Amino acid sequence: MQPAYILFDLDETLYPASSGLMKEVGRRMTEYVSGFLKVDPEKALSLRRELTRKYGTTLKGLLVEYDLGTAEEYLEYCHPTDVNKYLSRDPELAQVLTALAVPKSILTNSPLEHAERVLVYLRVRNCFEHIFDVRFNNLSGKPDPEIYLKTLSTLKRDPEEVLFIDDRLAYLLPFQSMRGQVLLVSANGREEAQSHRVPVIGDIKELPDFLDRMAAAE
């Protein structure tokens, strides 16, 4: 079934993981947790991983378990404004997204302002109808199933007609369990993805070919 709508993850889906942007975001998150909880960086990283496993995002875990109070300082601290230091513009990306006839939106665990900065810098902001960010998701994040349900409800779409694209298999599986269409963007992890019947492309610019193969198989 050809998708009537496409949901894209943002970070390391629309641009390569090799950019280093999310590595910097992760470094800042660990630094923030280390300072806030007064623990060494190694302990902070371990706590981040545990909180993300339990709550979907480090932020949600800090709010629930450590009385963070407000999310805004954390979000501002962790997301650099100079995304141009990490990202490279790729004209082919804009061409690929613009050529897709189906409507598109972003579903991200990042805050809106980060998503806007990235999309504007990549010159693809006008390709997307909505940005469903971490605030829209009540400061929780993928893979919480409620996030997908809330997004689908807002879009007034059934999961079967939506293709969700992400660079993390764990974020795709809950959507797949709802009978949604899924696609992993990853240079690695192909074998594990295929064991879950999740198709894989190595780069987002391969999406048109993937959709053509879907159409040919119908």
Buried (B, 14 or more C-beta within 10 A) or exposed (E): EEBEBBBBBBBBBBBBBEBEBBEBBBBBBBBBBBEBEEBEEEBBBBBBEEBBEEBBBBBBBBBBEEEBEEBEEBBEBBBBEEBEEBBEEBEEBBEBBEEBEEBBBBBBBBBBBBBBBBBEBBBBBEBBEBBBBBEBBEBBBBBBEEBBBBBBEEBEBEBEBBBBBBBBBEBBBBBBEBEBBBBBBBEEBBEEBEEEEBBBBEBBBBBEEBBEEBEEEE
